[in-house]
C-alpha cells in the first residue's frame, strides 16, 4: 500500500473529510519579481501586520502578517530566507492576499482555516537578499547583508533576521511550520533530478510529507521527491530543525516542513528553467494548500483537548 492509499484509508476510518480532495482548482497567474518596497506596500494592505525588526543591514523592515482567529492554534509560513528564492514570497503573498480578500478558489477551505486557525506569515525572511538579487540570479542575494546563509543560523542565532524569526516561533509556538524555498538547476544535467521536493524532520510526520508530495505530484504531473531529514542535527542551524521537538499547547508534536521548487537561472549558456513562472506560482500555491490541509487533519485527529 503506498502512503497515499494508506492516508485515504485512515481518512475513511476516521470519517474526516478535510483531505479528501487534493487540489480542486487551477491557477493561471505567474510569479513575477517586484522590488522590496512594492512587496512592503502589499504587506501593508493586510489588516494585521507588524514590523518585527530590521534586517542585519538595518535598512529593511521585516514583517509578520497575521490572518485568521488569534485565539486558535497557530500555523506558520516562512518565505525567502534566501533572497535568490524571491518566487516564494510572490506565491505565498498571493495565497495570503486571496485568503484575506476572499478570492481564494476554495471558499470552504478559506472560511474554515480563518475561523479555526491563526496563521503567522513572514513573507520575506531576508529582505536585503530579496532586494539585491536579480530575477534569474544563481547566487547574488542568497545570503544576507553580512554574507551569512540564514538557513544555517537557527542554532547560533548570530543574525538579526534569524533572531526576529526565532522570537515569533517562541512566542506563538506554531504546531505546523512551512519553510518555502526554491533551488537552482544543477550544472550536471538537473533534468534527471526531481522537479520539486517536500521534506520533513520527524518520522511521525512522514504521512503528511508523503501526502503533500504525492498529491502535488498528481496535480503537477511531475516528480516530487520526499526528503528524509531525520538525521539532520540541531547545530546545523536549519530553520525547520529549530521547530522540531519544540512543545506547543495545541498538539502532541510540532511538525516542520520544507518545500523546494526549481527556479530558473541564467548561466553563461543562457537561461535554464525546469519550471515556468506559471508552474512555480501554481505548484507553490498548491503545495501550501496541501500543507494547510495536512495541518487541519493533524489538528483534528491529534489535538490535546480531544485526547484528554
Ligand atoms: Zn533556499
py3Dmol code that shows the C-alpha trace and the ligand (Angstrom):
import py3Dmol

protein = """\
ATOM      1  CA  UNK A   1       0.000   0.000   0.000  1.00  0.00           C
ATOM      2  CA  UNK A   2       1.501   3.336  -0.940  1.00  0.00           C
ATOM      3  CA  UNK A   3       1.419   6.219   1.561  1.00  0.00           C
ATOM      4  CA  UNK A   4      -1.378   7.972  -0.230  1.00  0.00           C
ATOM      5  CA  UNK A   5      -3.658   4.912  -0.166  1.00  0.00           C
ATOM      6  CA  UNK A   6      -2.777   4.480   3.490  1.00  0.00           C
ATOM      7  CA  UNK A   7      -3.677   8.076   4.127  1.00  0.00           C
ATOM      8  CA  UNK A   8      -7.012   7.729   2.361  1.00  0.00           C
ATOM      9  CA  UNK A   9      -7.773   4.609   4.344  1.00  0.00           C
ATOM     10  CA  UNK A  10      -7.026   6.453   7.557  1.00  0.00           C
ATOM     11  CA  UNK A  11      -9.365   9.201   6.450  1.00  0.00           C
ATOM     12  CA  UNK A  12     -12.152   6.774   5.698  1.00  0.00           C
ATOM     13  CA  UNK A  13     -11.678   5.080   9.049  1.00  0.00           C
ATOM     14  CA  UNK A  14     -11.812   8.339  10.880  1.00  0.00           C
ATOM     15  CA  UNK A  15     -14.527   9.810   8.682  1.00  0.00           C
ATOM     16  CA  UNK A  16     -12.680  13.065   8.312  1.00  0.00           C
ATOM     17  CA  UNK A  17     -13.357  14.763   5.039  1.00  0.00           C
ATOM     18  CA  UNK A  18     -10.776  17.505   5.285  1.00  0.00           C
ATOM     19  CA  UNK A  19      -8.276  15.859   2.944  1.00  0.00           C
ATOM     20  CA  UNK A  20     -10.483  14.024   0.505  1.00  0.00           C
ATOM     21  CA  UNK A  21      -9.877  16.294  -2.429  1.00  0.00           C
ATOM     22  CA  UNK A  22      -6.352  17.135  -3.426  1.00  0.00           C
ATOM     23  CA  UNK A  23      -6.225  20.489  -5.180  1.00  0.00           C
ATOM     24  CA  UNK A  24      -9.669  21.285  -6.620  1.00  0.00           C
ATOM     25  CA  UNK A  25      -8.681  24.348  -8.634  1.00  0.00           C
ATOM     26  CA  UNK A  26      -6.471  25.516 -11.488  1.00  0.00           C
ATOM     27  CA  UNK A  27      -4.394  28.672 -11.338  1.00  0.00           C
ATOM     28  CA  UNK A  28      -3.248  30.682 -14.308  1.00  0.00           C
ATOM     29  CA  UNK A  29      -1.216  33.565 -12.911  1.00  0.00           C
ATOM     30  CA  UNK A  30       2.552  33.557 -12.605  1.00  0.00           C
ATOM     31  CA  UNK A  31       5.299  34.728 -10.271  1.00  0.00           C
ATOM     32  CA  UNK A  32       6.927  37.999 -11.187  1.00  0.00           C
ATOM     33  CA  UNK A  33       9.759  39.829  -9.421  1.00  0.00           C
ATOM     34  CA  UNK A  34       8.986  43.185  -7.855  1.00  0.00           C
ATOM     35  CA  UNK A  35      11.264  45.415  -5.739  1.00  0.00           C
ATOM     36  CA  UNK A  36      11.050  45.123  -1.958  1.00  0.00           C
ATOM     37  CA  UNK A  37       9.246  48.457  -1.497  1.00  0.00           C
ATOM     38  CA  UNK A  38       6.420  47.171  -3.688  1.00  0.00           C
ATOM     39  CA  UNK A  39       6.272  43.995  -1.620  1.00  0.00           C
ATOM     40  CA  UNK A  40       6.111  46.193   1.505  1.00  0.00           C
ATOM     41  CA  UNK A  41       3.168  48.079   0.011  1.00  0.00           C
ATOM     42  CA  UNK A  42       1.343  44.789  -0.444  1.00  0.00           C
ATOM     43  CA  UNK A  43       2.188  43.669   3.102  1.00  0.00           C
ATOM     44  CA  UNK A  44       0.887  46.958   4.498  1.00  0.00           C
ATOM     45  CA  UNK A  45      -2.512  46.361   2.907  1.00  0.00           C
ATOM     46  CA  UNK A  46      -3.193  43.408   5.234  1.00  0.00           C
ATOM     47  CA  UNK A  47      -5.498  44.143   8.157  1.00  0.00           C
ATOM     48  CA  UNK A  48      -2.958  42.778  10.609  1.00  0.00           C
ATOM     49  CA  UNK A  49       0.771  43.153  10.049  1.00  0.00           C
ATOM     50  CA  UNK A  50       3.633  44.086  12.366  1.00  0.00           C
ATOM     51  CA  UNK A  51       7.207  45.138  11.744  1.00  0.00           C
ATOM     52  CA  UNK A  52       9.160  42.599  13.805  1.00  0.00           C
ATOM     53  CA  UNK A  53      12.505  44.374  13.411  1.00  0.00           C
ATOM     54  CA  UNK A  54      15.148  45.409  10.908  1.00  0.00           C
ATOM     55  CA  UNK A  55      17.364  43.065   8.943  1.00  0.00           C
ATOM     56  CA  UNK A  56      21.158  42.852   9.509  1.00  0.00           C
ATOM     57  CA  UNK A  57      21.813  45.872   7.259  1.00  0.00           C
ATOM     58  CA  UNK A  58      19.470  47.945   9.419  1.00  0.00           C
ATOM     59  CA  UNK A  59      17.822  49.281   6.262  1.00  0.00           C
ATOM     60  CA  UNK A  60      14.937  46.903   5.685  1.00  0.00           C
ATOM     61  CA  UNK A  61      11.930  46.178   7.845  1.00  0.00           C
ATOM     62  CA  UNK A  62      10.863  42.584   8.410  1.00  0.00           C
ATOM     63  CA  UNK A  63       7.160  41.836   8.713  1.00  0.00           C
ATOM     64  CA  UNK A  64       4.798  39.383  10.286  1.00  0.00           C
ATOM     65  CA  UNK A  65       1.363  39.118   8.678  1.00  0.00           C
ATOM     66  CA  UNK A  66      -1.407  37.519  10.736  1.00  0.00           C
ATOM     67  CA  UNK A  67      -4.659  36.060   9.455  1.00  0.00           C
ATOM     68  CA  UNK A  68      -7.455  34.061  10.989  1.00  0.00           C
ATOM     69  CA  UNK A  69      -8.517  33.678  14.601  1.00  0.00           C
ATOM     70  CA  UNK A  70      -5.868  34.769  17.106  1.00  0.00           C
ATOM     71  CA  UNK A  71      -7.338  32.591  19.864  1.00  0.00           C
ATOM     72  CA  UNK A  72      -6.836  29.435  17.798  1.00  0.00           C
ATOM     73  CA  UNK A  73      -3.900  27.058  17.134  1.00  0.00           C
ATOM     74  CA  UNK A  74      -1.017  28.554  15.188  1.00  0.00           C
ATOM     75  CA  UNK A  75       0.290  27.609  11.750  1.00  0.00           C
ATOM     76  CA  UNK A  76       3.377  29.373  10.409  1.00  0.00           C
ATOM     77  CA  UNK A  77       4.751  30.017   6.913  1.00  0.00           C
ATOM     78  CA  UNK A  78       8.170  31.450   6.175  1.00  0.00           C
ATOM     79  CA  UNK A  79       9.325  32.599   2.738  1.00  0.00           C
ATOM     80  CA  UNK A  80      12.514  33.891   1.149  1.00  0.00           C
ATOM     81  CA  UNK A  81      15.168  33.009   3.706  1.00  0.00           C
ATOM     82  CA  UNK A  82      17.402  33.083   0.625  1.00  0.00           C
ATOM     83  CA  UNK A  83      16.922  36.257  -1.441  1.00  0.00           C
ATOM     84  CA  UNK A  84      17.517  34.416  -4.722  1.00  0.00           C
ATOM     85  CA  UNK A  85      14.312  32.498  -3.963  1.00  0.00           C
ATOM     86  CA  UNK A  86      12.099  35.584  -4.303  1.00  0.00           C
ATOM     87  CA  UNK A  87       9.427  33.475  -6.032  1.00  0.00           C
ATOM     88  CA  UNK A  88       8.471  32.015  -2.649  1.00  0.00           C
ATOM     89  CA  UNK A  89       7.465  35.493  -1.472  1.00  0.00           C
ATOM     90  CA  UNK A  90       5.424  36.050  -4.594  1.00  0.00           C
ATOM     91  CA  UNK A  91       3.338  32.870  -4.452  1.00  0.00           C
ATOM     92  CA  UNK A  92       2.894  32.821  -0.677  1.00  0.00           C
ATOM     93  CA  UNK A  93       1.941  36.501  -0.526  1.00  0.00           C
ATOM     94  CA  UNK A  94      -0.630  35.913  -3.237  1.00  0.00           C
ATOM     95  CA  UNK A  95      -2.005  32.926  -1.327  1.00  0.00           C
ATOM     96  CA  UNK A  96      -2.464  35.071   1.790  1.00  0.00           C
ATOM     97  CA  UNK A  97      -3.936  38.021  -0.118  1.00  0.00           C
ATOM     98  CA  UNK A  98      -6.511  35.673  -1.612  1.00  0.00           C
ATOM     99  CA  UNK A  99      -7.385  34.321   1.834  1.00  0.00           C
ATOM    100  CA  UNK A 100      -7.805  37.818   3.200  1.00  0.00           C
ATOM    101  CA  UNK A 101      -9.744  39.214   0.223  1.00  0.00           C
ATOM    102  CA  UNK A 102     -11.898  36.107  -0.134  1.00  0.00           C
ATOM    103  CA  UNK A 103     -10.708  35.455  -3.669  1.00  0.00           C
ATOM    104  CA  UNK A 104      -9.128  32.090  -2.850  1.00  0.00           C
ATOM    105  CA  UNK A 105     -10.638  29.467  -5.205  1.00  0.00           C
ATOM    106  CA  UNK A 106     -11.619  27.073  -2.369  1.00  0.00           C
ATOM    107  CA  UNK A 107     -14.063  29.179  -0.345  1.00  0.00           C
ATOM    108  CA  UNK A 108     -14.963  26.469   2.133  1.00  0.00           C
ATOM    109  CA  UNK A 109     -11.319  25.924   2.968  1.00  0.00           C
ATOM    110  CA  UNK A 110     -10.768  29.658   3.329  1.00  0.00           C
ATOM    111  CA  UNK A 111     -13.681  30.042   5.681  1.00  0.00           C
ATOM    112  CA  UNK A 112     -12.577  27.076   7.787  1.00  0.00           C
ATOM    113  CA  UNK A 113      -8.910  27.943   8.067  1.00  0.00           C
ATOM    114  CA  UNK A 114      -9.602  31.568   9.002  1.00  0.00           C
ATOM    115  CA  UNK A 115     -12.192  30.739  11.652  1.00  0.00           C
ATOM    116  CA  UNK A 116     -10.391  27.771  13.256  1.00  0.00           C
ATOM    117  CA  UNK A 117      -6.702  28.677  13.000  1.00  0.00           C
ATOM    118  CA  UNK A 118      -4.298  31.569  13.443  1.00  0.00           C
ATOM    119  CA  UNK A 119      -1.887  31.982  10.518  1.00  0.00           C
ATOM    120  CA  UNK A 120       1.532  33.559  11.070  1.00  0.00           C
ATOM    121  CA  UNK A 121       3.240  34.562   7.854  1.00  0.00           C
ATOM    122  CA  UNK A 122       6.695  36.062   7.310  1.00  0.00           C
ATOM    123  CA  UNK A 123       6.683  36.956   3.597  1.00  0.00           C
ATOM    124  CA  UNK A 124      10.353  37.970   3.339  1.00  0.00           C
ATOM    125  CA  UNK A 125      12.811  36.473   5.825  1.00  0.00           C
ATOM    126  CA  UNK A 126      15.803  38.022   4.044  1.00  0.00           C
ATOM    127  CA  UNK A 127      14.780  41.471   2.711  1.00  0.00           C
ATOM    128  CA  UNK A 128      18.330  42.613   1.899  1.00  0.00           C
ATOM    129  CA  UNK A 129      18.846  39.469  -0.189  1.00  0.00           C
ATOM    130  CA  UNK A 130      15.439  39.870  -1.785  1.00  0.00           C
ATOM    131  CA  UNK A 131      16.225  43.444  -2.833  1.00  0.00           C
ATOM    132  CA  UNK A 132      19.766  42.676  -4.019  1.00  0.00           C
ATOM    133  CA  UNK A 133      19.048  39.639  -6.130  1.00  0.00           C
ATOM    134  CA  UNK A 134      18.049  39.667  -9.794  1.00  0.00           C
ATOM    135  CA  UNK A 135      15.189  37.560 -11.120  1.00  0.00           C
ATOM    136  CA  UNK A 136      17.468  34.894 -12.647  1.00  0.00           C
ATOM    137  CA  UNK A 137      20.424  35.144 -10.273  1.00  0.00           C
ATOM    138  CA  UNK A 138      22.131  31.935  -9.171  1.00  0.00           C
ATOM    139  CA  UNK A 139      23.947  33.314  -6.088  1.00  0.00           C
ATOM    140  CA  UNK A 140      23.532  37.121  -5.821  1.00  0.00           C
ATOM    141  CA  UNK A 141      21.242  37.873  -2.889  1.00  0.00           C
ATOM    142  CA  UNK A 142      21.216  34.328  -1.489  1.00  0.00           C
ATOM    143  CA  UNK A 143      22.766  35.405   1.830  1.00  0.00           C
ATOM    144  CA  UNK A 144      22.024  38.442   3.999  1.00  0.00           C
ATOM    145  CA  UNK A 145      23.975  41.732   4.161  1.00  0.00           C
ATOM    146  CA  UNK A 146      26.613  40.069   6.399  1.00  0.00           C
ATOM    147  CA  UNK A 147      27.076  37.263   3.835  1.00  0.00           C
ATOM    148  CA  UNK A 148      25.554  34.718   6.200  1.00  0.00           C
ATOM    149  CA  UNK A 149      23.414  31.823   4.971  1.00  0.00           C
ATOM    150  CA  UNK A 150      20.410  32.368   7.231  1.00  0.00           C
ATOM    151  CA  UNK A 151      19.285  28.771   6.889  1.00  0.00           C
ATOM    152  CA  UNK A 152      22.374  27.726   8.879  1.00  0.00           C
ATOM    153  CA  UNK A 153      21.847  30.313  11.605  1.00  0.00           C
ATOM    154  CA  UNK A 154      18.949  28.793  13.532  1.00  0.00           C
ATOM    155  CA  UNK A 155      21.237  27.264  16.147  1.00  0.00           C
ATOM    156  CA  UNK A 156      23.612  30.123  16.993  1.00  0.00           C
ATOM    157  CA  UNK A 157      21.238  32.956  16.019  1.00  0.00           C
ATOM    158  CA  UNK A 158      24.010  35.416  15.153  1.00  0.00           C
ATOM    159  CA  UNK A 159      21.882  37.419  12.697  1.00  0.00           C
ATOM    160  CA  UNK A 160      19.017  39.869  13.200  1.00  0.00           C
ATOM    161  CA  UNK A 161      16.839  38.029  10.699  1.00  0.00           C
ATOM    162  CA  UNK A 162      17.011  34.659  12.454  1.00  0.00           C
ATOM    163  CA  UNK A 163      16.662  36.333  15.869  1.00  0.00           C
ATOM    164  CA  UNK A 164      13.424  38.051  14.836  1.00  0.00           C
ATOM    165  CA  UNK A 165      12.022  34.829  13.367  1.00  0.00           C
ATOM    166  CA  UNK A 166      13.019  32.878  16.499  1.00  0.00           C
ATOM    167  CA  UNK A 167      11.064  35.386  18.615  1.00  0.00           C
ATOM    168  CA  UNK A 168       7.936  34.788  16.543  1.00  0.00           C
ATOM    169  CA  UNK A 169       8.307  30.983  16.810  1.00  0.00           C
ATOM    170  CA  UNK A 170       8.999  31.146  20.563  1.00  0.00           C
ATOM    171  CA  UNK A 171       6.107  33.497  21.236  1.00  0.00           C
ATOM    172  CA  UNK A 172       3.380  31.757  19.230  1.00  0.00           C
ATOM    173  CA  UNK A 173       4.596  28.104  19.237  1.00  0.00           C
ATOM    174  CA  UNK A 174       3.110  27.026  15.889  1.00  0.00           C
ATOM    175  CA  UNK A 175       2.244  23.336  15.575  1.00  0.00           C
ATOM    176  CA  UNK A 176       2.784  23.262  11.783  1.00  0.00           C
ATOM    177  CA  UNK A 177       5.526  25.177  10.003  1.00  0.00           C
ATOM    178  CA  UNK A 178       6.411  25.503   6.313  1.00  0.00           C
ATOM    179  CA  UNK A 179       9.691  26.946   5.070  1.00  0.00           C
ATOM    180  CA  UNK A 180       9.342  27.822   1.351  1.00  0.00           C
ATOM    181  CA  UNK A 181      12.458  27.539  -0.827  1.00  0.00           C
ATOM    182  CA  UNK A 182      13.484  27.212  -4.464  1.00  0.00           C
ATOM    183  CA  UNK A 183      16.607  25.556  -5.818  1.00  0.00           C
ATOM    184  CA  UNK A 184      18.798  26.395  -8.773  1.00  0.00           C
ATOM    185  CA  UNK A 185      19.129  23.828 -11.568  1.00  0.00           C
ATOM    186  CA  UNK A 186      22.271  21.789 -11.077  1.00  0.00           C
ATOM    187  CA  UNK A 187      25.056  22.178 -13.572  1.00  0.00           C
ATOM    188  CA  UNK A 188      25.381  18.432 -14.133  1.00  0.00           C
ATOM    189  CA  UNK A 189      22.155  17.858 -16.029  1.00  0.00           C
ATOM    190  CA  UNK A 190      19.484  18.519 -13.432  1.00  0.00           C
ATOM    191  CA  UNK A 191      16.766  17.156 -15.707  1.00  0.00           C
ATOM    192  CA  UNK A 192      17.299  13.835 -14.036  1.00  0.00           C
ATOM    193  CA  UNK A 193      16.573  15.259 -10.646  1.00  0.00           C
ATOM    194  CA  UNK A 194      13.079  15.671  -9.289  1.00  0.00           C
ATOM    195  CA  UNK A 195      11.258  18.890 -10.088  1.00  0.00           C
ATOM    196  CA  UNK A 196      10.083  19.505  -6.544  1.00  0.00           C
ATOM    197  CA  UNK A 197      10.911  18.399  -3.022  1.00  0.00           C
ATOM    198  CA  UNK A 198       8.900  18.137   0.166  1.00  0.00           C
ATOM    199  CA  UNK A 199      10.910  17.430   3.309  1.00  0.00           C
ATOM    200  CA  UNK A 200      10.189  16.933   6.979  1.00  0.00           C
ATOM    201  CA  UNK A 201      12.297  16.390  10.085  1.00  0.00           C
ATOM    202  CA  UNK A 202      10.488  13.739  12.070  1.00  0.00           C
ATOM    203  CA  UNK A 203       9.267  10.216  11.162  1.00  0.00           C
ATOM    204  CA  UNK A 204       5.974  10.967  12.843  1.00  0.00           C
ATOM    205  CA  UNK A 205       5.131  13.474  10.108  1.00  0.00           C
ATOM    206  CA  UNK A 206       6.080  11.166   7.200  1.00  0.00           C
ATOM    207  CA  UNK A 207       2.406  10.611   6.473  1.00  0.00           C
ATOM    208  CA  UNK A 208       1.844  14.316   5.877  1.00  0.00           C
ATOM    209  CA  UNK A 209       5.085  14.782   3.961  1.00  0.00           C
ATOM    210  CA  UNK A 210       4.061  11.913   1.681  1.00  0.00           C
ATOM    211  CA  UNK A 211       0.524  13.190   1.310  1.00  0.00           C
ATOM    212  CA  UNK A 212       1.783  16.637   0.252  1.00  0.00           C
ATOM    213  CA  UNK A 213       4.391  15.166  -2.106  1.00  0.00           C
ATOM    214  CA  UNK A 214       2.113  12.570  -3.733  1.00  0.00           C
ATOM    215  CA  UNK A 215      -0.817  14.951  -4.150  1.00  0.00           C
ATOM    216  CA  UNK A 216       1.424  17.659  -5.557  1.00  0.00           C
ATOM    217  CA  UNK A 217       2.892  15.139  -7.963  1.00  0.00           C
ATOM    218  CA  UNK A 218      -0.585  14.175  -9.216  1.00  0.00           C
ATOM    219  CA  UNK A 219      -1.601  17.835  -9.532  1.00  0.00           C
ATOM    220  CA  UNK A 220       1.566  18.882 -11.345  1.00  0.00           C
ATOM    221  CA  UNK A 221       2.097  15.654 -13.285  1.00  0.00           C
ATOM    222  CA  UNK A 222       5.730  15.871 -12.210  1.00  0.00           C
ATOM    223  CA  UNK A 223       8.065  14.091  -9.846  1.00  0.00           C
ATOM    224  CA  UNK A 224       8.181  15.209  -6.224  1.00  0.00           C
ATOM    225  CA  UNK A 225      10.989  13.894  -4.081  1.00  0.00           C
ATOM    226  CA  UNK A 226      10.457  13.170  -0.391  1.00  0.00           C
ATOM    227  CA  UNK A 227      13.423  14.270   1.652  1.00  0.00           C
ATOM    228  CA  UNK A 228      14.336  12.231   4.652  1.00  0.00           C
ATOM    229  CA  UNK A 229      15.736  14.712   7.050  1.00  0.00           C
ATOM    230  CA  UNK A 230      15.576  12.586  10.137  1.00  0.00           C
ATOM    231  CA  UNK A 231      19.275  12.732  10.779  1.00  0.00           C
ATOM    232  CA  UNK A 232      19.820  16.428  10.414  1.00  0.00           C
ATOM    233  CA  UNK A 233      21.107  17.811  13.636  1.00  0.00           C
ATOM    234  CA  UNK A 234      20.183  20.825  15.624  1.00  0.00           C
ATOM    235  CA  UNK A 235      23.555  22.521  15.321  1.00  0.00           C
ATOM    236  CA  UNK A 236      23.217  22.526  11.507  1.00  0.00           C
ATOM    237  CA  UNK A 237      21.074  25.600  12.074  1.00  0.00           C
ATOM    238  CA  UNK A 238      18.250  24.816   9.654  1.00  0.00           C
ATOM    239  CA  UNK A 239      15.152  26.877  10.379  1.00  0.00           C
ATOM    240  CA  UNK A 240      12.882  23.821  10.222  1.00  0.00           C
ATOM    241  CA  UNK A 241      15.167  21.966  12.637  1.00  0.00           C
ATOM    242  CA  UNK A 242      14.686  24.703  15.221  1.00  0.00           C
ATOM    243  CA  UNK A 243      10.953  23.992  15.423  1.00  0.00           C
ATOM    244  CA  UNK A 244      11.435  20.244  15.719  1.00  0.00           C
ATOM    245  CA  UNK A 245      10.619  18.921  19.203  1.00  0.00           C
ATOM    246  CA  UNK A 246       9.519  22.334  20.450  1.00  0.00           C
ATOM    247  CA  UNK A 247       6.411  21.765  22.556  1.00  0.00           C
ATOM    248  CA  UNK A 248       3.236  23.620  21.616  1.00  0.00           C
ATOM    249  CA  UNK A 249      -0.057  23.974  23.523  1.00  0.00           C
ATOM    250  CA  UNK A 250      -2.182  22.565  20.694  1.00  0.00           C
ATOM    251  CA  UNK A 251      -0.900  19.174  19.517  1.00  0.00           C
ATOM    252  CA  UNK A 252       1.430  16.400  20.783  1.00  0.00           C
ATOM    253  CA  UNK A 253       4.157  17.337  18.252  1.00  0.00           C
ATOM    254  CA  UNK A 254       5.285  20.339  16.270  1.00  0.00           C
ATOM    255  CA  UNK A 255       5.872  19.441  12.635  1.00  0.00           C
ATOM    256  CA  UNK A 256       8.148  21.493  10.379  1.00  0.00           C
ATOM    257  CA  UNK A 257       8.289  21.017   6.596  1.00  0.00           C
ATOM    258  CA  UNK A 258      10.328  22.406   3.726  1.00  0.00           C
ATOM    259  CA  UNK A 259       9.211  22.950   0.150  1.00  0.00           C
ATOM    260  CA  UNK A 260      11.715  23.226  -2.705  1.00  0.00           C
ATOM    261  CA  UNK A 261      10.757  24.056  -6.306  1.00  0.00           C
ATOM    262  CA  UNK A 262      13.183  24.554  -9.185  1.00  0.00           C
ATOM    263  CA  UNK A 263      13.672  28.186 -10.142  1.00  0.00           C
ATOM    264  CA  UNK A 264      15.037  29.470 -13.444  1.00  0.00           C
ATOM    265  CA  UNK A 265      18.631  30.769 -13.547  1.00  0.00           C
ATOM    266  CA  UNK A 266      20.729  32.490 -16.165  1.00  0.00           C
ATOM    267  CA  UNK A 267      24.079  30.834 -16.836  1.00  0.00           C
ATOM    268  CA  UNK A 268      26.769  31.664 -19.377  1.00  0.00           C
ATOM    269  CA  UNK A 269      24.974  29.463 -21.898  1.00  0.00           C
ATOM    270  CA  UNK A 270      21.562  31.013 -21.360  1.00  0.00           C
ATOM    271  CA  UNK A 271      18.505  30.516 -19.188  1.00  0.00           C
ATOM    272  CA  UNK A 272      17.829  27.130 -17.602  1.00  0.00           C
ATOM    273  CA  UNK A 273      14.244  26.707 -16.406  1.00  0.00           C
ATOM    274  CA  UNK A 274      12.719  23.377 -15.392  1.00  0.00           C
ATOM    275  CA  UNK A 275       9.532  25.033 -14.202  1.00  0.00           C
ATOM    276  CA  UNK A 276       7.874  28.026 -15.855  1.00  0.00           C
ATOM    277  CA  UNK A 277       6.912  31.121 -13.844  1.00  0.00           C
ATOM    278  CA  UNK A 278       3.321  29.967 -14.080  1.00  0.00           C
ATOM    279  CA  UNK A 279       4.162  26.486 -12.817  1.00  0.00           C
ATOM    280  CA  UNK A 280       6.103  27.918  -9.869  1.00  0.00           C
ATOM    281  CA  UNK A 281       3.062  30.008  -8.962  1.00  0.00           C
ATOM    282  CA  UNK A 282       0.648  27.129  -9.389  1.00  0.00           C
ATOM    283  CA  UNK A 283       2.701  24.441  -7.630  1.00  0.00           C
ATOM    284  CA  UNK A 284       3.787  26.807  -4.854  1.00  0.00           C
ATOM    285  CA  UNK A 285       0.198  27.692  -4.011  1.00  0.00           C
ATOM    286  CA  UNK A 286      -0.869  24.068  -4.478  1.00  0.00           C
ATOM    287  CA  UNK A 287       1.792  22.872  -2.032  1.00  0.00           C
ATOM    288  CA  UNK A 288       0.780  25.482   0.544  1.00  0.00           C
ATOM    289  CA  UNK A 289      -2.827  24.386   0.236  1.00  0.00           C
ATOM    290  CA  UNK A 290      -1.853  20.741   0.852  1.00  0.00           C
ATOM    291  CA  UNK A 291       0.276  21.838   3.795  1.00  0.00           C
ATOM    292  CA  UNK A 292      -2.719  23.636   5.361  1.00  0.00           C
ATOM    293  CA  UNK A 293      -4.965  20.639   4.689  1.00  0.00           C
ATOM    294  CA  UNK A 294      -2.426  18.454   6.468  1.00  0.00           C
ATOM    295  CA  UNK A 295      -2.299  20.866   9.410  1.00  0.00           C
ATOM    296  CA  UNK A 296      -6.094  20.768   9.709  1.00  0.00           C
ATOM    297  CA  UNK A 297      -6.091  16.984   9.565  1.00  0.00           C
ATOM    298  CA  UNK A 298      -3.341  16.620  12.153  1.00  0.00           C
ATOM    299  CA  UNK A 299      -5.055  19.047  14.488  1.00  0.00           C
ATOM    300  CA  UNK A 300      -8.479  17.365  14.157  1.00  0.00           C
ATOM    301  CA  UNK A 301      -7.057  13.911  14.839  1.00  0.00           C
ATOM    302  CA  UNK A 302      -4.487  14.824  17.485  1.00  0.00           C
ATOM    303  CA  UNK A 303      -5.404  17.955  19.334  1.00  0.00           C
ATOM    304  CA  UNK A 304      -4.620  17.834  23.010  1.00  0.00           C
ATOM    305  CA  UNK A 305      -8.086  18.747  24.210  1.00  0.00           C
ATOM    306  CA  UNK A 306      -9.593  15.835  22.357  1.00  0.00           C
ATOM    307  CA  UNK A 307      -7.082  13.396  23.833  1.00  0.00           C
ATOM    308  CA  UNK A 308      -7.859  14.389  27.439  1.00  0.00           C
TER     309      UNK A 308
END
"""
ligand_1 = """\
1
ZN
Zn 16.695 28.220 -0.055
"""
view = py3Dmol.view(width=600, height=400)
view.addModel(protein, "pdb")
view.setStyle({"model": 0}, {"cartoon": {"style": "trace"}})
view.addModel(ligand_1, "xyz")
view.setStyle({"model": 1}, {"stick": {}})
view.zoomTo()
view.show()
